[in-house]
Amino acid sequence: MNKLLTLLSCFLLASVSAYAQYPYKWQIGGTMGMGATIYPGGGDPTMSVTIGFNKAIQNTKWRWSIEAGIMNQGLVDYFFDDDAPDVFVRPNFEYIGAIADYCLFSKGEGFNLFARGGIAPAHQRDLYLYHSVDRFTTLGLIGLEAGWYWHKVMITGYMSTSGIITIQVGYGWWFGKRS
């Protein structure tokens, strides 16, 4: 019985490690997400849209990606008195960045789990009640991504150099060329 369990374990380990490669040479697609932004003095719900391109790095578990996206508060109603002071309302971001993905687990050509991290220069627009302030910042990105054929679900955290943190859960469709 021990020999049978050992043989079965070796077979499963070999099959998982053999499939631990990214099944696409490249992909292109996008996601839509919802989450929350936390900034000094408050926080708001946040919506996001991203588009991107990724490419496998030869026969490794790594791939590189380019991602562009926007994050804003979307459908949020704010109510202010007519004589309210010019207060900070919320930040919005537009970014394009480089991301590295590492395959943590892959089963066949269907299911993949990736850890992702990257850096993105970003345009930050701080909205005040009566005006806005534009500036440029850098966003750090870290997250997990699960893919099942052409579907992707991502949980990504973004942090700006000014201490603004955004957590997004996104879903999207990605298409590409299989290896």
C-alpha positions, 0 to 999 in steps of 0.5 A: 500500500505504501508503494502504491501511495508513493507511486501515486504521489510521484505521478501527481507531483510530476504531472503538476510540475510538468503543467506548471508552465504558462499555456499562452505565448502571449495574451491581450485583454482587460478587466473591470473591477471594484474595490476601495481607496483609503487615503489620509482623512477618509476612503471611498469605493473605487471602480477600475478598468484596465487593458493589458498585454502579457508575454511568457518568458521562454519556457519558464514560470515567468511572464512580463506584462504591460498594463494601463488603467484608470481608477476613480470613485465611479457612481458615488453621490456627494452632497455639499452645502452651497457655501461649503469650504473647498475641501478635498473630495477624492483622488483619481488615477490613470496609469501605465506600468510594467508588471512581472507575473510568476506562476504559482500553480497550473493545472493543464491548460485550463487553470493558472494561479499567478503572483503579480507585482510591478510599478507604474507611473501615474497621473493623479488628479486630486478633486476638491469641491471647487477645483482639482490638482493634477500631479504625477506619482508612482504606484506600486502594484502587488496581487494575485491572479487566477485564470481559467482559459480566457477568464481572469480574476485579479485581486490587486493592491495599489499604493501611491508614493503619497500613501493612498492605498487602493484594493481592487477585485477585477474580472476580465477576458483575455485572449491570445496565442497558445504555446 
